[in-house]
Amino acid sequence: MPGRGLNLGLALLSFAITFWAWNMIAPLAVRYADELDLDPTQQSMLIATPVIVGSLGRILTGALTDRFGGRVMFTTLTAVSAVPVLLVMWAGEVGSYWLLIAFGFLLGIAGTTFAVGIPFVNAWYEPARRGFATGLFGAGMGGTALSSFFTPRFVAWFGYAATHVIIAVALIAVAALVWFMMRDSPVWKPNRDRVWPKLAAAGKLAVTWQMAFLYAVTFGGFVAFSTYLPTYLKEVYGFDLAGAGARTAGFAIAAVVARPVGGWLSDKIGPAKVLGISLAGAAVMAIVIALKPPPEFLAGTSFVFMALFLGLGTGAVFTWVAQRAPAERVGSVTGIVGAAGGLGGYFPPLVMGATYDPATHSYTIGLVLLCATAVVALVFTWFLARRGQKAEA
């Protein structure tokens, strides 16, 4: 279909820059903690707050994408995201923790674009290639890697306020580019059903909640690590802000690379098998990381493998969504599933902060809980796969 490569690229660009904005607070959390004298729980809350709107907001944006299309929704959300970026800058300059919390909540708007991209890309690609296409779009979650690596460095090079202004200008520029160059697929047709009944209809589909749980574990795990890892690396290994950010970027890049691979493999061997590999690997790596392997090589390798396993799983889940969700409900289903994934990333940082042992610099309890959750999801995946095989027999 002519034009699909360009439109996939524009969707990927918009997703990446908004995810950079969504992750603006986490790479600077150590700075905020030092300047505002925050305890671990307050710091965890600051990191996790943008995830709330970025998660729950996907339910609405997914349904609105079914109605208005990806071009309108990408343009609007990318442009609007510039506002909370500047508000967060102001809150940081005046040194107010509660303003950072409030504007961090609004910053979550930037995290809702994922629910726009999945139905947009689905409409451009035939079913046999949707796993790879949505996986490649999903690589835009690498915006968190860009933020983790560059945001602390931008602050060092240009200053705190200038960094936020640069990202705000970039958001406006990308929004303009999307408006003038992006097009919705010729086969896409607006679903003009009222939003809330449409969401209720998606909520009645079993596939919605099955995939929501699996995405909460896989993508939620990625979000939790990519937002909390700078703090984790500082507390456990003693890295400074820039060093922790660079290593967090490496983690995110590994997950970004693995996501389209997970989608491609799911097209070839089925999403259930890929998810099984993902969840089993994540469970094992949670225990390995809990044992605090020494830096640099062993610890780095452990986190990279965790990222690869989680990335494979995120690609597999949305291949399964594309295969099983009704075409006219993909946006609504994606919104709910995407919200579950974001919420899956909201709670682990809070758990990590609450279970941190300052005497031993240990997050063992939180990592053991991650292992247990991955095992439960693995069993659930096996159950769904077996039931699907029986239905086809």
Buried (B, 14 or more C-beta within 10 A) or exposed (E): EEEBEEBBBBBBBBBBBBBBBBBBBBBBBBBBBEEBEBEBEBBBBBBBBBBBBBBBBBBBBBBBBBBBBBBBBBBBBBBBBBBBBBBBBBBBEEEBBEBBBBBBBBBBBBBBBBBBBBBBBBBBBEEEBBBBBBBBBBBBBBBBBBBBBBBBBBBEEEEBBEBBBBBBEBBEBBBEBBBEEBBBBEEBEEBEBEBEEBBEBBBEBEBBBBBBBBBBBBBBBBBBBBBBBBBBBBBBBEBEBBBBBBBBBBBBBBBBBBBBBBBBBBBEEBBBBBBBBBBBBBBBBBEBBBEBBEBEEEBBEBBBBBBBBBBBBBBBBBBBBBBBBEBBBBBBBBBBBBBBBBBBBBBBBBBBBEBBEEEEBBBBBBBBBBBEBBBBBBEBBBEBBEEBEEEEE
